[in-house]
Amino acid sequence: MPISVPKSPARILVIEGNNAEGRAEQIAAGGGVASEGYAKLIGGLLPGAEIDVCYAADPDATLPKGAALEDYDGAVFTGSALHVYQGGPSVNQQIELARRLFAAGTPAFGSCWGLQVLTVAAGGSVRRNPKGRELGFGRGIRLTEAGRKHPMYIGKPDVFNAPTVHLDEVETPPPGSVVLATNAVSAVQSAEIHCNGTVAWGVQYHPEYPLREIAAIVRRIGKRLIEEGFFLDEGDITNFAGDLDALDRNPADKRLAWRHGISNNVLDMRLRVSEVANWIEYHVLPKRAKRGRN
């Protein structure tokens, strides 16, 4: 589902939310680096785009040489194993980067951790979810009245499931923000965030994640999920992750989709990533045109 290619290359910044340790742990569990997956997705949606990656949680994090945030047509924050409320350089650097993006007027999109970083940067708050972790799939995510009218959800059903894994949630949305989707686990499943005259979109789930990444995260978190009651033992984890890996390879496997209640809006990549595609189509490219870059 590639989007119409601009006459000159669009430039997108992908901001990696994990530090080096988090990236290594995900790879060891059979997954990939979040920013690499996001860059590949955006490259498929916007052929010819110039995509840069910033490892914002690292001590020496910098933008590519000679780049400024104003130079980018859009920026994406990936997920992360970090917690906003724990603070520290790896967290604070990303919040500051989000504030600079707002000041630069560059459209941003955040998945999970990305929504949380954008929320705090714009004056909202994030907490550990008192209802516990949402794991595997966000069930019964329902669009609000504002969400049903919002361009991020063009082509999306009013109620849907989505790949997800998060322990934290938006506690207080920033001033002027609009909640676009909700469910029984988290009141804010997505939002449009306003700050310094700039608009960002964010979701608490992961439209960018194929099932194999959820499988890797489950393996990475491991014993904590047993303690939290999601799995009986390590064998149970292995079986669940194996099913997701198998379904990732063959989305048409009705048996596995039925067993785990995984709907077509997750299995069909076009439907699953529509929020990111719509962000490019209805937010990034129009803002790029206003800047006289197309």
N, C-alpha and C positions, 0 to 999 in steps of 0.2 A: 504494500500500500504506500509506495513512494509519493511524496508531495511534489507539486510543481517546482522545478529547479529554478532558483533565481538566476538572472543573467550573469551576475558575478557571485562568487562563492559566499555563502553564508558562513559565519564564524560562530562556533558554539564552544563554550567552556564547560567541561565536565569536572565537577569538584568531588574528589574521593573523600568519603566521610571517615573511613577507617585509617588508623595508624598502621605502621609497618607490621606490628604484632598481629593486629586483627586481620590484615590481608593474608599474612602467612598462615594463620589458623584456618581461614576459609579455604585456602588452596589445599592444605593438608587434609581437610575433610572432603575433598573431591570437588570443590566449587571453584569459582573464578574470582578475580578482582572486580569489585563492583563497578569501578569506573571503566574498565575495559568492556564489560558487558553493555553498559549504558552507551559508550561511544559507538559500539558496533550497532546497537539499535538505532541511534540517531543517524548514523551513516546510511542505514537502510531506508530510513524514512525521508532523509534529505540528501539524496545522492550529490556528491561533489562538495559537500560542506567541509570546511576546515575545522577539525575538532582538536582542541587542546585539552590536556588533563592537568589539573592542579591537585597535588597531594597535600591538602590543606591541614591535615592533622599532624604532619611531620614537622620536626623542629626547624628545618631549613626550607619550609614551603615558600615558593615564589611562583609568580606567573611566568609563562614563557618569556624569554628575553625580548624586551622592546614592547611588550603587550600592556595595554591598559584595559580596565574593565569596560570602559566606554567603547572599546574596539569590538566587543562581542555583541552579537545579535541576540544571544540568549545564554543562560547558564543553568546547569542542572546540578542539584545536590543529590548524591547517592544515599543509600542507607548506611548504617554504621552500628557497630557493637558498643559504641560509647553511650554515655548518659549525660544529657545536657546539664542536669543539676549537680553533677559531680565536679564540674568546672575543670580547671587546669588548662595549660597551653593548647593541648590538642582540641579541646572544646572551644575555648575562647577565641582562638584564631579563626575558627569557622564562623562563629557568630559575628565577629568583626568583618569578615569577608562578606557575609550576607548584608550587613549594614552598608558596606561600601557599594555593593551591587544596587541596593535601593537608591543610594545617593547618585549613582551613575545613570540611573534610569534604564538599566538593563533587565529585560524580562527574565524571571527565574522560575524554575520548577523544582519541587522537592518531593522525594519519595521517603516516607517513614521518618527517619532521622532528618531528612531534608525539610520536611514540613515543620518539625520541631525546632530546628535551627532558625528557619525563617520566622517562626512564631516568636521566639525569644528576641530575635534581632529587631522585630517590629514592636516590641513592648508587651507581648503576651507571656504566658508561663506554661511550663511543662512539669509533669509529675510522674511518679511511678503509678501505674494504673491500679487503683484499689481492687479492681475486679480480677487482677492477675493478667497473665500473658494471653495474647491472641496469637494462635499458632497455626501455621499451615495455610488456612484459608479464612479470610474475613467473610463470615456468613451473613446474609440478609442485609448487606449494605444498601441503604435506602436514600435516594436523592431527596433533598428538601425541595420546597417550592422554588427557591432560588436556584438550586442545582438543576432542576428540570428545565430551566430556561438558560442555563449557562453553556457557553460554547465548549467547555471542556468535556461535556457529556453528550455532545451530538453523536448519535448512533449508539448510545449506551442505554440498556433497559433501566427503568426506574428503580428496580431492585436487582442486585447482582452479587456475585461472590468474586473474590480477588485473592491472589497469593499474598500472604502476609505473615509477619512475625515481628511482634513488638511487645515490650514490657512497659514502655512509657507511653504517655498520651498528652495531647494538648489539654491543659487544665483551664486556662483562660485565654480565649482568642484575643489577638491584638485589637486595639481600637480601630473601628472602621472595617474590620474583616467580615466576611460573609461565609457562614458555614454552608457547604454545598451537599454534604452527605453525612450520614450517621448510621450507627447500628447499636445493638444491645450491649456491646462491649465498650465502645468509645463514642462519646457524643459527637466528637469531631473526627470524621473519617476523611474529610477533605475540606479545603477552605480556599477562598480568594483573599489574599492578604494585601493591605494597602499600607504603604509607608513612604514618606517623602515624595508623594506624587507618583510613585511607581507601584505597579501591580505584580504580585507573584502568585502562582498557583501551587498548591501542595496537596498531597494525598497521604494518608496514614498507612496505606497498603503499598504493594509493589507491582504495578502494571508491567514493569520492565523485567521481572523475574520469570524465567522459564522454570518448570517444575524441578529440574535438576538442581537449581540453586536453593530451593526450599529444602530439598533432600540433604544437601550439604550442610545447611544451617542446622537442621535437626541433628545431624551427626556431630557437628561442632559443639552444640550446646550440651548434648549428651545427657549425663547423669542429672543435671539440673531439671531436665524435663521429667525424669522419673520421680524426683523429689516433689515436683509440682503436680504430679498425678496424671500427666498426659500419657505416659507409657508404663508398662508393668516392669520391664527390665530392658537390658541392652539388646536382647534378641528382638524384642518388640520394636525398638527403634530401628534396628537393621531391616526388619521386614517392611516397616512403613516407608523408610527412605528408599528401599529397593523398589517398592511399588511405584513411587513417584519417578524414579529414574526410568523404569520401564514405560510408564505412561508418557514421559517426556520423549522417549524414542518412538513411541507409537500412540499418538493422541487418539487414535480410532479404537483403542482397546476398551470396549464397552464394559467389560467385566471389572476392570480396575477403576474406571470412571464411576461406575455405579457403586462399587464397594466403598469408595471414599467420598461419594457425593460431590464429585467435581463437575461443574456445569460447563456447557459449551463456551460461555463467555470467558472461561479460563483456558480451555483447551485450544480455542481458535485464536491464534496469535493476533490476527487483525482486530478482534474484539478486545482482547486483553490489553493491548497497548494503545487503545484509542485515545486515552487521556493525554499521552505524550504526543501522539500525532496531532491531536486537536490543539495542543499548546503551540506547536510549531505553526500549524495552519492559521490559527485564529488569534495568536498573540505575538509570536516571534516575527513572522513575516510581515504583518501589518505594521508593527513598530519599526521594523527595518525599513519599510517603505517610507514611513514618516520621517525617518532620519536621512532619507535621500540616498539610500544605499542600493536601491534596486532600480 
